[in-house]
């Protein structure tokens, strides 16, 4: 299954890493990256493992206690829409 990152997803991913680097340790960065990578691998095999979000035909997966991934599957391609902070108000 093909995975396509949106510009917003990449920007938010890097923001999370920057935040972790400034405020936490390498251990938390590695944990976030591992959680994210494992989630992407699971999505490749099971594209509908995460519940539908409130918007359109998106799905929302928890990466960790603070972050979630919003994605959409279209024609055997997974589009990574964005990464959101679970503590923030959002429409997903």
N, CA, C and O atoms as a GROMACS GRO file, in nm:
protein
  368
    1UNK      N    1   0.084  -0.117   0.000
    1UNK     CA    2   0.000   0.000   0.000
    1UNK      C    3   0.089   0.124   0.000
    1UNK      O    4   0.187   0.132   0.074
    2UNK      N    5   0.054   0.218  -0.082
    2UNK     CA    6   0.131   0.341  -0.094
    2UNK      C    7   0.088   0.440   0.014
    2UNK      O    8  -0.031   0.452   0.045
    3UNK      N    9   0.186   0.513   0.071
    3UNK     CA   10   0.161   0.614   0.173
    3UNK      C   11   0.206   0.749   0.117
    3UNK      O   12   0.318   0.764   0.070
    4UNK      N   13   0.116   0.848   0.124
    4UNK     CA   14   0.150   0.982   0.077
    4UNK      C   15   0.132   1.081   0.192
    4UNK      O   16   0.026   1.089   0.253
    5UNK      N   17   0.237   1.155   0.220
    5UNK     CA   18   0.236   1.256   0.325
    5UNK      C   19   0.190   1.389   0.268
    5UNK      O   20   0.236   1.431   0.162
    6UNK      N   21   0.101   1.455   0.338
    6UNK     CA   22   0.067   1.593   0.300
    6UNK      C   23   0.174   1.685   0.357
    6UNK      O   24   0.250   1.647   0.446
    7UNK      N   25   0.179   1.804   0.305
    7UNK     CA   26   0.271   1.905   0.356
    7UNK      C   27   0.241   1.932   0.504
    7UNK      O   28   0.332   1.945   0.585
    8UNK      N   29   0.114   1.940   0.538
    8UNK     CA   30   0.072   1.966   0.677
    8UNK      C   31   0.116   1.854   0.771
    8UNK      O   32   0.160   1.880   0.883
    9UNK      N   33   0.105   1.731   0.725
    9UNK     CA   34   0.148   1.618   0.808
    9UNK      C   35   0.297   1.627   0.837
    9UNK      O   36   0.340   1.611   0.951
   10UNK      N   37   0.375   1.653   0.734
   10UNK     CA   38   0.519   1.664   0.752
   10UNK      C   39   0.553   1.779   0.846
   10UNK      O   40   0.636   1.762   0.936
   11UNK      N   41   0.491   1.894   0.828
   11UNK     CA   42   0.517   2.008   0.914
   11UNK      C   43   0.481   1.977   1.060
   11UNK      O   44   0.558   2.008   1.151
   12UNK      N   45   0.367   1.914   1.082
   12UNK     CA   46   0.325   1.882   1.219
   12UNK      C   47   0.413   1.774   1.281
   12UNK      O   48   0.442   1.779   1.400
   13UNK      N   49   0.455   1.679   1.201
   13UNK     CA   50   0.547   1.575   1.249
   13UNK      C   51   0.676   1.640   1.299
   13UNK      O   52   0.726   1.608   1.407
   14UNK      N   53   0.730   1.731   1.219
   14UNK     CA   54   0.854   1.799   1.257
   14UNK      C   55   0.834   1.889   1.378
   14UNK      O   56   0.925   1.902   1.460
   15UNK      N   57   0.718   1.950   1.390
   15UNK     CA   58   0.688   2.032   1.508
   15UNK      C   59   0.686   1.947   1.634
   15UNK      O   60   0.736   1.990   1.739
   16UNK      N   61   0.628   1.830   1.626
   16UNK     CA   62   0.626   1.741   1.743
   16UNK      C   63   0.769   1.704   1.781
   16UNK      O   64   0.805   1.707   1.899
   17UNK      N   65   0.850   1.670   1.682
   17UNK     CA   66   0.990   1.635   1.711
   17UNK      C   67   1.065   1.752   1.772
   17UNK      O   68   1.142   1.735   1.866
   18UNK      N   69   1.044   1.872   1.718
   18UNK     CA   70   1.108   1.992   1.774
   18UNK      C   71   1.067   2.013   1.919
   18UNK      O   72   1.150   2.041   2.005
   19UNK      N   73   0.938   2.000   1.944
   19UNK     CA   74   0.887   2.018   2.080
   19UNK      C   75   0.951   1.916   2.176
   19UNK      O   76   0.996   1.951   2.285
   20UNK      N   77   0.956   1.792   2.133
   20UNK     CA   78   1.014   1.688   2.217
   20UNK      C   79   1.163   1.714   2.241
   20UNK      O   80   1.213   1.692   2.351
   21UNK      N   81   1.231   1.758   2.139
   21UNK     CA   82   1.374   1.786   2.151
   21UNK      C   83   1.400   1.900   2.249
   21UNK      O   84   1.496   1.895   2.326
   22UNK      N   85   1.316   2.002   2.246
   22UNK     CA   86   1.333   2.117   2.334
   22UNK      C   87   1.291   2.089   2.478
   22UNK      O   88   1.348   2.146   2.571
   23UNK      N   89   1.193   2.003   2.497
   23UNK     CA   90   1.132   1.988   2.629
   23UNK      C   91   1.148   1.851   2.694
   23UNK      O   92   1.120   1.834   2.813
   24UNK      N   93   1.191   1.753   2.618
   24UNK     CA   94   1.199   1.619   2.672
   24UNK      C   95   1.333   1.557   2.638
   24UNK      O   96   1.431   1.629   2.619
   25UNK      N   97   1.339   1.427   2.632
   25UNK     CA   98   1.467   1.360   2.605
   25UNK      C   99   1.460   1.282   2.473
   25UNK      O  100   1.354   1.269   2.411
   26UNK      N  101   1.575   1.232   2.434
   26UNK     CA  102   1.583   1.150   2.313
   26UNK      C  103   1.492   1.028   2.326
   26UNK      O  104   1.436   0.981   2.226
   27UNK      N  105   1.477   0.978   2.445
   27UNK     CA  106   1.390   0.862   2.468
   27UNK      C  107   1.247   0.889   2.421
   27UNK      O  108   1.186   0.803   2.359
   28UNK      N  109   1.194   1.007   2.451
   28UNK     CA  110   1.057   1.042   2.409
   28UNK      C  111   1.049   1.061   2.258
   28UNK      O  112   0.948   1.027   2.195
   29UNK      N  113   1.154   1.115   2.200
   29UNK     CA  114   1.156   1.130   2.054
   29UNK      C  115   1.154   0.992   1.988
   29UNK      O  116   1.077   0.968   1.895
   30UNK      N  117   1.236   0.904   2.037
   30UNK     CA  118   1.240   0.767   1.982
   30UNK      C  119   1.106   0.697   2.000
   30UNK      O  120   1.060   0.625   1.910
   31UNK      N  121   1.044   0.716   2.114
   31UNK     CA  122   0.914   0.654   2.139
   31UNK      C  123   0.809   0.705   2.039
   31UNK      O  124   0.732   0.627   1.984
   32UNK      N  125   0.806   0.837   2.019
   32UNK     CA  126   0.712   0.894   1.923
   32UNK      C  127   0.738   0.839   1.782
   32UNK      O  128   0.646   0.795   1.714
   33UNK      N  129   0.863   0.841   1.740
   33UNK     CA  130   0.896   0.791   1.606
   33UNK      C  131   0.861   0.643   1.591
   33UNK      O  132   0.807   0.603   1.488
   34UNK      N  133   0.890   0.564   1.692
   34UNK     CA  134   0.856   0.421   1.686
   34UNK      C  135   0.705   0.400   1.681
   34UNK      O  136   0.657   0.319   1.602
   35UNK      N  137   0.632   0.472   1.764
   35UNK     CA  138   0.486   0.461   1.762
   35UNK      C  139   0.431   0.499   1.625
   35UNK      O  140   0.343   0.431   1.571
   36UNK      N  141   0.483   0.606   1.570
   36UNK     CA  142   0.437   0.652   1.439
   36UNK      C  143   0.469   0.548   1.331
   36UNK      O  144   0.382   0.512   1.251
   37UNK      N  145   0.592   0.501   1.329
   37UNK     CA  146   0.634   0.403   1.228
   37UNK      C  147   0.552   0.273   1.239
   37UNK      O  148   0.512   0.215   1.138
   38UNK      N  149   0.528   0.228   1.360
   38UNK     CA  150   0.448   0.107   1.380
   38UNK      C  151   0.305   0.127   1.331
   38UNK      O  152   0.246   0.038   1.270
   39UNK      N  153   0.250   0.243   1.358
   39UNK     CA  154   0.115   0.274   1.311
   39UNK      C  155   0.108   0.271   1.159
   39UNK      O  156   0.016   0.212   1.102
   40UNK      N  157   0.204   0.332   1.093
   40UNK     CA  158   0.207   0.334   0.947
   40UNK      C  159   0.217   0.191   0.892
   40UNK      O  160   0.149   0.158   0.795
   41UNK      N  161   0.299   0.110   0.953
   41UNK     CA  162   0.311  -0.030   0.907
   41UNK      C  163   0.179  -0.105   0.924
   41UNK      O  164   0.140  -0.182   0.837
   42UNK      N  165   0.111  -0.084   1.036
   42UNK     CA  166  -0.019  -0.150   1.056
   42UNK      C  167  -0.122  -0.100   0.955
   42UNK      O  168  -0.204  -0.179   0.906
   43UNK      N  169  -0.119   0.028   0.923
   43UNK     CA  170  -0.214   0.083   0.825
   43UNK      C  171  -0.194   0.023   0.686
   43UNK      O  172  -0.290   0.005   0.611
   44UNK      N  173  -0.072  -0.008   0.653
   44UNK     CA  174  -0.044  -0.068   0.522
   44UNK      C  175  -0.117  -0.201   0.505
   44UNK      O  176  -0.159  -0.234   0.394
   45UNK      N  177  -0.133  -0.274   0.612
   45UNK     CA  178  -0.200  -0.405   0.605
   45UNK      C  179  -0.348  -0.398   0.641
   45UNK      O  180  -0.428  -0.478   0.592
   46UNK      N  181  -0.382  -0.304   0.726
   46UNK     CA  182  -0.520  -0.295   0.779
   46UNK      C  183  -0.564  -0.150   0.774
   46UNK      O  184  -0.566  -0.082   0.876
   47UNK      N  185  -0.599  -0.104   0.658
   47UNK     CA  186  -0.626   0.039   0.636
   47UNK      C  187  -0.744   0.094   0.716
   47UNK      O  188  -0.757   0.216   0.729
   48UNK      N  189  -0.829   0.008   0.768
   48UNK     CA  190  -0.946   0.055   0.841
   48UNK      C  191  -0.941   0.024   0.990
   48UNK      O  192  -1.045   0.013   1.055
   49UNK      N  193  -0.822   0.009   1.044
   49UNK     CA  194  -0.811  -0.028   1.187
   49UNK      C  195  -0.851   0.086   1.280
   49UNK      O  196  -0.885   0.063   1.396
   50UNK      N  197  -0.847   0.207   1.231
   50UNK     CA  198  -0.879   0.322   1.316
   50UNK      C  199  -1.021   0.371   1.289
   50UNK      O  200  -1.071   0.357   1.178
   51UNK      N  201  -1.085   0.427   1.391
   51UNK     CA  202  -1.224   0.471   1.374
   51UNK      C  203  -1.236   0.590   1.280
   51UNK      O  204  -1.143   0.668   1.262
   52UNK      N  205  -1.353   0.603   1.223
   52UNK     CA  206  -1.380   0.718   1.137
   52UNK      C  207  -1.382   0.844   1.221
   52UNK      O  208  -1.426   0.845   1.336
   53UNK      N  209  -1.334   0.951   1.161
   53UNK     CA  210  -1.336   1.079   1.230
   53UNK      C  211  -1.471   1.147   1.204
   53UNK      O  212  -1.557   1.092   1.136
   54UNK      N  213  -1.486   1.265   1.257
   54UNK     CA  214  -1.612   1.339   1.241
   54UNK      C  215  -1.624   1.403   1.103
   54UNK      O  216  -1.733   1.444   1.062
   55UNK      N  217  -1.514   1.411   1.031
   55UNK     CA  218  -1.513   1.479   0.902
   55UNK      C  219  -1.496   1.383   0.786
   55UNK      O  220  -1.417   1.288   0.791
   56UNK      N  221  -1.572   1.409   0.682
   56UNK     CA  222  -1.559   1.339   0.555
   56UNK      C  223  -1.539   1.189   0.573
   56UNK      O  224  -1.606   1.125   0.653
   57UNK      N  225  -1.446   1.137   0.498
   57UNK     CA  226  -1.417   0.995   0.506
   57UNK      C  227  -1.279   0.972   0.567
   57UNK      O  228  -1.207   0.880   0.528
   58UNK      N  229  -1.243   1.056   0.663
   58UNK     CA  230  -1.114   1.047   0.730
   58UNK      C  231  -1.122   0.946   0.842
   58UNK      O  232  -1.230   0.910   0.889
   59UNK      N  233  -1.005   0.901   0.885
   59UNK     CA  234  -0.994   0.814   1.001
   59UNK      C  235  -0.892   0.874   1.096
   59UNK      O  236  -0.799   0.944   1.054
   60UNK      N  237  -0.911   0.847   1.223
   60UNK     CA  238  -0.826   0.906   1.326
   60UNK      C  239  -0.762   0.795   1.408
   60UNK      O  240  -0.831   0.711   1.465
   61UNK      N  241  -0.628   0.796   1.414
   61UNK     CA  242  -0.552   0.696   1.491
   61UNK      C  243  -0.471   0.766   1.597
   61UNK      O  244  -0.407   0.868   1.573
   62UNK      N  245  -0.474   0.709   1.713
   62UNK     CA  246  -0.393   0.761   1.823
   62UNK      C  247  -0.248   0.714   1.805
   62UNK      O  248  -0.222   0.594   1.795
   63UNK      N  249  -0.156   0.810   1.800
   63UNK     CA  250  -0.013   0.778   1.792
   63UNK      C  251   0.040   0.755   1.932
   63UNK      O  252   0.110   0.657   1.959
   64UNK      N  253   0.005   0.846   2.021
   64UNK     CA  254   0.040   0.836   2.162
   64UNK      C  255  -0.065   0.916   2.240
   64UNK      O  256  -0.165   0.958   2.183
   65UNK      N  257  -0.043   0.936   2.370
   65UNK     CA  258  -0.144   1.003   2.451
   65UNK      C  259  -0.167   1.148   2.410
   65UNK      O  260  -0.270   1.206   2.442
   66UNK      N  261  -0.071   1.208   2.339
   66UNK     CA  262  -0.082   1.350   2.302
   66UNK      C  263  -0.110   1.376   2.154
   66UNK      O  264  -0.150   1.487   2.118
   67UNK      N  265  -0.090   1.278   2.069
   67UNK     CA  266  -0.097   1.301   1.924
   67UNK      C  267  -0.178   1.194   1.853
   67UNK      O  268  -0.178   1.077   1.890
   68UNK      N  269  -0.247   1.239   1.748
   68UNK     CA  270  -0.322   1.147   1.662
   68UNK      C  271  -0.294   1.178   1.516
   68UNK      O  272  -0.262   1.291   1.479
   69UNK      N  273  -0.306   1.076   1.436
   69UNK     CA  274  -0.290   1.088   1.292
   69UNK      C  275  -0.427   1.085   1.226
   69UNK      O  276  -0.510   1.000   1.258
   70UNK      N  277  -0.449   1.178   1.135
   70UNK     CA  278  -0.570   1.179   1.054
   70UNK      C  279  -0.529   1.133   0.914
   70UNK      O  280  -0.435   1.187   0.855
   71UNK      N  281  -0.599   1.034   0.862
   71UNK     CA  282  -0.564   0.982   0.730
   71UNK      C  283  -0.690   0.945   0.651
   71UNK      O  284  -0.800   0.941   0.704
   72UNK      N  285  -0.668   0.919   0.524
   72UNK     CA  286  -0.777   0.876   0.436
   72UNK      C  287  -0.720   0.776   0.337
   72UNK      O  288  -0.609   0.792   0.286
   73UNK      N  289  -0.798   0.673   0.310
   73UNK     CA  290  -0.757   0.573   0.212
   73UNK      C  291  -0.841   0.591   0.087
   73UNK      O  292  -0.964   0.594   0.093
   74UNK      N  293  -0.774   0.602  -0.027
   74UNK     CA  294  -0.841   0.617  -0.157
   74UNK      C  295  -0.766   0.530  -0.258
   74UNK      O  296  -0.646   0.548  -0.279
   75UNK      N  297  -0.837   0.437  -0.320
   75UNK     CA  298  -0.778   0.355  -0.426
   75UNK      C  299  -0.644   0.292  -0.386
   75UNK      O  300  -0.545   0.305  -0.458
   76UNK      N  301  -0.642   0.226  -0.271
   76UNK     CA  302  -0.523   0.155  -0.223
   76UNK      C  303  -0.404   0.247  -0.194
   76UNK      O  304  -0.289   0.204  -0.194
   77UNK      N  305  -0.434   0.374  -0.168
   77UNK     CA  306  -0.332   0.469  -0.127
   77UNK      C  307  -0.378   0.534   0.003
   77UNK      O  308  -0.494   0.574   0.015
   78UNK      N  309  -0.288   0.544   0.099
   78UNK     CA  310  -0.320   0.609   0.225
   78UNK      C  311  -0.260   0.749   0.221
   78UNK      O  312  -0.140   0.768   0.204
   79UNK      N  313  -0.347   0.847   0.237
   79UNK     CA  314  -0.307   0.986   0.240
   79UNK      C  315  -0.303   1.032   0.385
   79UNK      O  316  -0.405   1.030   0.454
   80UNK      N  317  -0.186   1.072   0.431
   80UNK     CA  318  -0.172   1.123   0.566
   80UNK      C  319  -0.214   1.270   0.562
   80UNK      O  320  -0.145   1.353   0.502
   81UNK      N  321  -0.325   1.301   0.627
   81UNK     CA  322  -0.385   1.434   0.619
   81UNK      C  323  -0.316   1.531   0.715
   81UNK      O  324  -0.273   1.639   0.674
   82UNK      N  325  -0.306   1.492   0.842
   82UNK     CA  326  -0.243   1.578   0.941
   82UNK      C  327  -0.215   1.500   1.069
   82UNK      O  328  -0.263   1.388   1.088
   83UNK      N  329  -0.137   1.560   1.155
   83UNK     CA  330  -0.116   1.512   1.291
   83UNK      C  331  -0.173   1.619   1.383
   83UNK      O  332  -0.144   1.738   1.366
   84UNK      N  333  -0.254   1.578   1.478
   84UNK     CA  334  -0.317   1.674   1.569
   84UNK      C  335  -0.277   1.647   1.714
   84UNK      O  336  -0.242   1.535   1.751
   85UNK      N  337  -0.284   1.751   1.792
   85UNK     CA  338  -0.260   1.741   1.936
   85UNK      C  339  -0.392   1.701   2.000
   85UNK      O  340  -0.492   1.771   1.983
   86UNK      N  341  -0.394   1.592   2.071
   86UNK     CA  342  -0.519   1.542   2.132
   86UNK      C  343  -0.574   1.635   2.239
   86UNK      O  344  -0.692   1.626   2.274
   87UNK      N  345  -0.493   1.723   2.290
   87UNK     CA  346  -0.537   1.815   2.395
   87UNK      C  347  -0.599   1.941   2.340
   87UNK      O  348  -0.656   2.021   2.414
   88UNK      N  349  -0.588   1.961   2.209
   88UNK     CA  350  -0.641   2.082   2.147
   88UNK      C  351  -0.784   2.061   2.097
   88UNK      O  352  -0.831   1.948   2.082
   89UNK      N  353  -0.850   2.172   2.072
   89UNK     CA  354  -0.984   2.165   2.012
   89UNK      C  355  -0.963   2.154   1.861
   89UNK      O  356  -0.892   2.235   1.801
   90UNK      N  357  -1.025   2.056   1.801
   90UNK     CA  358  -1.013   2.036   1.657
   90UNK      C  359  -1.142   1.974   1.605
   90UNK      O  360  -1.221   1.919   1.682
   91UNK      N  361  -1.162   1.982   1.477
   91UNK     CA  362  -1.286   1.934   1.418
   91UNK      C  363  -1.282   1.788   1.375
   91UNK      O  364  -1.378   1.739   1.318
   92UNK      N  365  -1.173   1.719   1.402
   92UNK     CA  366  -1.162   1.578   1.364
   92UNK      C  367  -1.220   1.490   1.471
   92UNK      O  368  -1.220   1.368   1.457
   0.00000   0.00000   0.00000
